[in-house]
Amino acid sequence: MENAIEITGLSKSFNSKQVLKDIHLTVPEGKTVVTLGKSGTGKSVILKCIVRLLEPDKGSIKVLGKEMTGLTYNELQRIRTKIGYIFQSGALYDSMTVKENLKFPLVRLKNFSSDEINNKIETVLNDVGLPDTVDKMPSELSGGMRKRISVARTIILEPAVMLWDEPTTGLDPETAREISSLIRQMQQQYNVSSIVVTHDKDCSKIVGDSIVVLKNGEFTEPAPYEELERSNDEFIKSFFI
C-alpha cells in the first residue's frame, strides 16, 4: 500500500515557543489517521504546514508523492486541488446560496459545463443527506447542516486527501456523532486518505483507522482506539475519561 502523506522531522516554532518538535506521521492510501490533542497545542498547525498556509521551520512533507516544501506557486496550486481542507468554522460564503457555494470551486477550475456542475451539486447534496437545501442561505441552516454543506463543497472536487480541522467542535453530541459518521462514510465512498485533527474521543473512535496523540509537540506511536483507551500513560488516559 502506498502512503498518501508522509511527514518526516517536521518542526515549527512561533517566536521562542516551539509548537512542533520533530513530527513524524504516515497516512496510508484510503486510511484515516486521527491526531488527538489538547486545544491550542499545535494540531491545526500540522494541517496548515501540509498545505503550506504555514511554512515549517524544517522537515519533509510529501503529499501524493510530491515534496510540498519544494513546490513552486503554480505546482502548489495544482496539488491543492487534490487536497480537501475542512476548516473548523465551515467557512461558507454567507452571501451565497448553498448551490452558489458548491458551484464556486467548480467555476474557478473552468473545466465543467453547466449540466456537469448541476449534476455534481445534486450528487454531493445527496451524499451528505441535504438534497433540499440547494436554494437556502447558510444563515437558514443549523450548525450541523452548515458543516455538511462545507463537506459537500470540498468533496465536489473529488480530492484524494482530506484534512479535517476539529470537525465536531461547537456541535451538540448527537450532531457531532452524525458528522463523525459522515467523515467515515466519505472515506469509504471516495477512498480518500485523511487526517482528522480533534480533541473529541468519540469522533476519534468513529473515524480513526489509527490514532496518534500530540504530547509536548511530539506524536505518540500510532495505535487503534481500543489500545489507547487502555493506556497507562496519564496524559493519554486524560482523553478517555
Salt bridges, closest charged atoms under 4 A:
ASP22 OD1 - HIS24 NE2 3.28
GLU55 OE2 - ARG52 NE 3.05
ASP57 OD1 - LYS12 NZ 3.98
GLU158 OE2 - LYS120 NZ 3.22
GLU166 OE2 - LYS43 NZ 3.32
GLU166 OE2 - HIS199 ND1 3.17
ASP209 OD1 - ARG184 NH2 2.99
ASP233 OD2 - LYS215 NZ 3.04
GLU234 OE2 - LYS237 NZ 3.49
